[in-house]
Amino acid sequence: MSVRLFLCKFLTRDAEVFSELFYARSESDLRRFFERDGRVLVSIQHRKSRIKSPKTSFTLPFLKSLSQLLDNKLELLAALNIAWHLFGEPEFQAIIRSITNCIVEGFSFSKAIAEFPRCFDNLTVKTIEIAEQTACLDRSLHSIIDFLSATESINKKLRRSMIYPAILFAFILIAIIFWLIFVIPRFSELFGDLGVELPMITRCVLSVSSFCNNHAILFFLLFASICAVIIYPIHSKRMRNKIIAFIPILKEINREMKVMTFFYGVALMLKEKVNLLDAMTTITGSDEKTEFNKLETYIRSGSTLSNAMKQCEIFKEYEISVIETGEKAGALSQAFQAAADMLNSHLRDKAARVVTLIQPVAISFIGILMIIIIYSMIVPMYSVST
């Protein structure tokens, strides 16, 4: 059972009323906590978490702060107390408070953060668990931070590369709507006064403009529906995967992202002296449908790592060759790190290439639409003049 977020109103020992956010498994656990602490709980309200991107907004900054404090020879509880003051967001403070309380009650740091799977994935928890056993928490935190920073950096780069197309698309829609509502009606009045026979393309453009002006509510409902159809895939994982599978360059970027994350994770676990198969199990989980689980199955059946990778479609030849070289040299950790860095570089180049490709396509699309509209207006005026 995972922890839940509660807003608690309580009385302090000085009879002052406070309201703060707390994480707990249940209301009864929260009531027992307040009883032990000598505070009177007035009310409890369940709240939904407002953290949208926990790894970006909390996990990475939190681990960086904690690592710096531990490097300065502070005890873990003292470092957590200082970290609590560094984060002003109440929900972040509630997470750190919950972790601190778990440690005070006798749980390990890895067990405490495992209560927050949205913030700390299985790889992070397992790495810290191993570090606690070897008393190398500070070194392991640096490795985790490097891993999270690398994956988050490329994710941010890819997200930024998609902002530009979105802005271009918005500009296209605004430009078309402006012409249809404000510009085309003036030409419609002019052609009506001239009494000329209009070509098909002009009649079509004028009909669309007339519909937009005479049925404004219906038009904006239609416009909102189109926007919803475009925005929905962004929030729907299933639709997003279908779109990615349909567009070759996005499909390849998605593949490289998965492989890069897998390689970075394996390299991190191998540095912590974890067995290769145990590292793969920690990273991939129990979903047997993924290519990475197939890789683990092939290795367990007796195949070498490089031969097992050749049987999985997700890996490319150049990626396998890097791992095979490390396998023969007995330097798998370095090989996985090198392969991940290579994919990281490829992804950065492809993100820039996506923007480069989309820009001329979008401009051409805008140009074609504007040419159609302008041509439909010029042809009748030219026929009148001749």
LINWO-V156771 format. One record per helix or strand of 3 or more residues. SS is the DSSP state (H for helix, E for strand). FROM is the first residue (numbers start at 1). TO is the last residue. If there is no record, write none. Layout:
SS:FROM:TO  SS:FROM:TO
This chain:
E:4:11  E:17:24  H:27:37  E:40:47  H:54:71  H:76:86  H:90:104  H:109:113  H:122:134  H:137:194  H:200:214  H:216:235  H:237:246  H:248:271  H:276:284  H:291:300  H:305:310  H:317:329  H:332:385
